[in-house]
Amino acid sequence: MAEALISAVLKQLVPFVAEQLCLVTDAQKELRSFTSTLEAIQAVLKDADRKQVQDASVKCWLDQLKDVSYDMDAVLDEWNTKLGDKGKKAEKALLLQKLVCGFFPSSCFHTNPIKQVGVRYHVASRIKELNEMLDHISIEKNRYQFVENPIAIEHVQRETTSPKDISEVYGRDVEKKIVIDKLLCESSKAQKGFEVIPIVGMGGIGKTTLAQFVYNDDVVRNHFNSKIWVCATDSFDKVKVAKDIAQALQLGDAHVIAHWTFQTLREQIGQAIEGKKFFLVMDDVWTEDHRDWEPFEDDLKKGALGSRILMTTRKTEVAEMMRAKSNMITIKGLSEDVCWTIFSRLAFSNGDERDELEQIGRQIVKKCRGLPLVAKTLGSLMSFKEPTREDWENVLKSEIWELKKIKDEVFIPLMLSYYDLPPLEKRCFLFCSHFPKDHSIGRDDLIQLWLSQGYFSCKRNYWEQGLVCFRNLAKRSLFQDFREDRLGDIWRCKMHDIVHDFALFLTENEFFNMKLNGEEIEINKKARHCTLLLEDQAQLPSQVYQKKNLRALFVQNMCSSPLSFESLSNSTSSVKTLTLSGCELTHVPENIDKLIYLRYLNLSNNTKLSILPETLCNLVNLQTLNLDGCSNIRRLPKGIGKLTSLRHLHLLHTGVKGIPKSLRELTYLQTLSWFKLAPDEKEAMTLQDLNQLNTLSGEIWIDMIGKVEDASEAEKAQLKNKEQLDFLLLEFGKCGEKQATTLLEVLQPHPNLKSLKIRGYYGTTAFPSWMTSLVNLKRLDLFNCLACEVLPPFGKLQSLESLCLGSMEKVERVGGEFLGIESHAHTTISFPKLKQLRFWCLNDWKEWEGSREDSSLTPIMPCLSSLEISGCDKLEALPNFLRKTPLKNLVIGVCQILE
């Protein structure tokens, strides 16, 4: 961590030194001296980072160095916020406010010359103080006789394939059969409705992978009425486990379930499974206390005989606690040959490399000790190495294998992978210890969190940097359980619990993770990042309010009582990252602007929150504001345009009625997830106000239910200039056919668009002139297009991979025009890349015909693998051309075809 942190601080120092900032006497000299000393220390950090694992005094020395580096980072932040570019922008915004309103807020320091002088002297004195501390640390360095290493230069990693989530179960055929047989066996000795089957083995041996395999098995799925998967983790939070079960059983909306008491959860779960045969997986159970398990045991007895609970654990004592030792399946290490299969799939990109390096590779595999997690980690590590004997032998003979004083032996191969990371990726990886175990990590959210901590600069192409870091960490198997978005890109992931433990091991003094039950706790004084899970009416402990050096605070409220953070704004002004998602907040304090360094504010899923104070707009550093799921917020602050650093504004599923016009001034805004028209709000943005926001990227949902009076206004939105948009959702309001057709025509997106969804469209056809220009369009969804009578020639879309058509009540016939085949173009391929096709709720659809042309001359849907038809009860037959498609998945429900 030290190497990564110092590298980042030096990147900030260089421009400060070069710009000859207007500091008080000698401060510039002190800053240059600090930079020079830190650069000299940087040369030994690689050696120091490795020695700290075995030598506590080295670790102490590094902790001191990190403290000074963090403090210097804070000083530079203070300068930039109060006197640098951010301060000037804030002053300009306040000047504008004065011209309009005739006053300055009394709290503003930007326009007060005396306060500016005070800030300069404070910054100068802190630089001098930190320089003296660093000099002392530099002198101490000499007694450790560290070896100097070349400074790590940020470089482009060796090109590898995309991340591979190896989900196949290797070498477990016997165990798979045993588990499935136990799940399906009807004869049960149990007197209760369910039987527990424990899978026991050491961490990283593949227990969860085996459980996932049987959970997704088709025979197993069809055998049970309900399937449930929950992760218990080492703390066994009974309320969280119950909520996860309730959500898996789809007992209500997640926001509703979040408010249920434990007793309500038990009652609802008991009613849902009563008399039904269920299959429950409880992954990673640690508790040996039968009192934790007893409430679930009582409720789950209501299930039908033959229900099963598959439980994974590292401890036989857990199986004994559940009275299931006789059913226990013990997982042992894999053979070297199986480990080699896993390793080689990740390590090699071609056969020639494999032949040349197999001998060394097999020696590396011997160090896996039969653990598939280690085989994956080492295979992923080698995929980043040059395919030369020298590089591979360096790994085989690394001194890291000889480490003795380490918390867990399985950390050793993870150490190899960690030390191979560039400094930036080290910081990005270690930040992930900020999340609770088994947390579902969103890719985009993670990049925004990294940005808030200063790992990237907004002045550069930071988003691409973030994507590269994320993909490389995924390629190294430091992330797993990948979930893909609608375009097939990795969207969410998790960390294996051992990888998470490893990250915590490396950051034990800087990152503090704790579950609170209401008792007072002791927070490490050196902690810069704090993650708190609150339950049983717990509130933030007083120590959090006293932390002057806190950089990130992540609060997860597990109980239904509202969280208060009034005092937080008064004390922890250093915080850059604040996550209070789902914390039952009722309001945001007026003094929120005391958090002047705040870059990331996540208030999502606070359904009781209704008002945001105007003072929020004084947060000149704020880059991300997440309000997703705040359903009671009706208005955004009018001065939101003052947030000149804002890059990401998340507004999905809020109650916001129109967006203030001042937002159009944020010409660098990249994320505006939801844009709703509000014609009755004079100060709300209109479509033409989108004209200036050409840096918008990712996705945007344009809600036109508020009605568009003039199509020329919509044309001025200039969506065709927003080349970084990937996904566009157009939701139409109540307008006639002519206006709807005109509107769709003028809302032309850029050809780079990859996904388009049209909802509530009232035209008779949904194929504007620009549709065929979308040469990169992969996914197209049309919903609730009630006036559409004829399906457009979507077959002409050459890149389309997924097409979904639903609630189109006037469509009676789908003919050759749908395929987009011209009568004279026999060599044209219709839907050349389409893989998934879905029709639902086309209530009057009767006929589906193929092309009238000779289908042998015109290939149709040559890549189609999945076809789903549901709620089309009048459809009489399927077209003949489907016989020639490589269809693997066919789902038909509520259709005459089935009669």
Summary of the structure (lengths in Angstrom):
residues: 899
radius of gyration: 29.9
end to end distance: 65.4
largest distance: 90.4
contacts: 2899
relative contact order: 0.05
helix: 41%
strand: 15%
